Amino acid sequence: MTTNKLDLIDFWAFTIAFAPEDVVVDAVERQLSNWWKTGVRTCQGDEPLAPLQLPKEYNPARLRVALFALESPSPAILIESNLTDGYRSLSKMLARALPAETLAMVRSKPAGRDEWPIEEFCLMNESQGGFVRHVWAALDTSGWKFGNTGDLREFEDPERYRKRRIRDRFTRGQIVEFLEWLGVDLWSLAEPDSYRLMKCFEQGPR
């Protein structure tokens, strides 16, 4: 079995907005302009940017947010930052700014690769009440925990959530399957022609 190089990345943290490109870019830029008091500018430097590969830090010297247009039957914009939580606050604000649109928020740190592994998938749509589906499995100080809220979606197999080992109830592979149902082939992002860098925003010097 061939391993996709994206699966070798230990930590995924991103949001996909299923909305028109110009609407997403405008909403992101407006929100960052409100938060980043030192200014918002286009990313500097010649290093190539690709989805799922932006290095993550708890407190980066300068925040970055990259937006990629994905190959998908309907508009799908992958939003990735260099924060370890995937800039969850930005994703939540975008859901409010785009109330009729759907956003999928993902975090994935597989067991065996990180001290605190987590697999998390959250489907958001403000017009339907905010978090419409949230599934996760994670290890904390008291052991493995699993949870799911919201109505079961057609792409889920509830039998998987009954596995004996909690860590096996929700995995990175299931996240990939969920996104496939939503029209995004995550593994294809290993190929440059499957996405297009739309914009990269960088926080001005502090």
N, C-alpha and C positions, 0 to 999 in steps of 0.2 A: 504494500500500500504506500503510495507516494504522499509525503507530507507537504501540505501547502506552507509556503514560507511565512505566511501571516500567522499561522498557528504557532510558530516558534517565538512570536512576540509574547512576552510574559503578561503584559498588562494592556488590556483594551479599555478605553473610556471615551465614549463618543455619543452623540445624539444624531439621529436622522430625522430631518423634517420633510414630510411628504407634502410639499408646497412649492409654488412657483419660485424660480430662482430670484427674481428681482425683489419679491416680497420678503424672502428670507434674508437676503443681503441687507436690505434696508432696515429690517427689524433688528438684526444683529448690530449693525453700525450705530443705530440710534441708542440701543441699550448700552453699548460699550462707551459711547460718548457721555452718557449720564454717569457712568461709574468711574471711568478712567480720567481723573481730574488732571493728569499730566499729559493728556492728549491721546488721540488715536491716529495711527499712521499705517501705511502699507508696509508689510514686513521688508526688512532690509536683508541683504546678503544673497549669495548665489547658490546656497545649498538647496537641493531639490526637496520638495515637500510631497509626501504621499500619504494616503489615508492609513490610520492605525499606527503610524510610525513616528508621531511627534513625541519626543521625550517628555516624561511626566515628572513633575517636582511638586513637593508640598508647598513651597514658597519660592517660586521662580523670581529671579531678579527683574524680569520683564515678562508680563503676560502675553500670550499669543493665542489667537483663535484663527483656525484655517477652515475654509469652506470648500467642499468638493462637490461638483455635480456628478451624480452616478448614472450609469446606464440602467434604466429602469422603465417599465411600461408607463409609469406616471412620474412626474417630477419628484426626485429624491435628492436631498442635499445633506451630505454628511458634515457635521460640525464637530471639530475636535480642538481641544485646547491643551496647553502644557501643564494643566493642573491635575493632580492625582484623582480628584473626584469628578473629572470630566466637565468641570464648571457647571455643576448641577443647578446652581442659582440662575445661570444664564438660560439653561434649558427651560426651567420653570417660568421665567419671565417671557421667553419666546412663546410658550404655550398660551400665556395670557394675551400676548400681543397678536397671536394668530389663532383666535378662538375656534375657528371653523376647520382648522388644519390638524392633522395627526402627527405626533412626534413619538419616536421610539428612543428611549434612553437606555444605554447599555454600559455595564461594567463587567469585566471578566478577568479574574486572576485565578487560574486553575490550581487545584490542589497539588501540592508537591513543588510548586514554583515560587510560592510566596508564604511568608509567615502567617498572613491573614487572608487566605483565599476567599474569593466571593464570585458568584455568578448571579447577575441581576439583569432583568429585562423589565422595563416599565413603559407601558403604552399610555400616552397622554393626549387628551382632547378636551379642551375647556368647555366646548359646547355640549359635551356629554358628561360633564361633572368633574373634570380634572384627570386624576389617575384612574383610567378605566380598566387597566389590568397591570398587576405588579406581581412578578414571580421572582423568588430569590433563594439561594442557599449560600450560607456563609459560616465560617469558623470564627467564633469569638472566644473570650476568656472562659466561658462556661461550656464550650463544646460546639458541635455543629448544630445549626438552626436552619429550618426551612419555613418559608411562608408564601402565601399567595392570596391576593385580594382582588376583588372585581369578578366579573362574569367570565367563565371559561370561554376561550375563543375557539373557532373552528379548527385552527392549526395545532391545537394542543392535544396530547394524549395523557389523560389524567392517571392512567395506570402507572406511568413513570413516576408520579409523585408519591406512590405507595412503596417504593423500593425500600428494602430494609436499611441499607446504609443511607443516611441523610445526604451525604456528599454526592451520592449518585442520583438524587432526585431531580437535580437541575444542573446541566452542564453547558460548557461552551458550545458543544455540538447542537444542543437544543436551541440555543440563541441563534445560531446560524440558520437552523431550520425555520425558526419563527420569521426571521428576516426574509428568507426565500418566499414564504407565503405572502409577505408584504411587497414582494417584487424586487428585492435586492439580493443579488448573489454576492455575498461577502467575499467568498474565495476568489472571485474574478478580479478583486481589487489588487491582486498581486501583479496584474498586467496593466501597464500604463494607459492602454487605449480604453480601459473600462471606467475611467474617471477623468475629470477635468478640474484642475485647480481654478476656482473662481476668484477667490479673494483670501488674503491673509492679513489679519489686523494685528498690530503690535502696540503695546502700551508705550507711551512716551517715557523718557528717562524720569525716574523718581527724584 
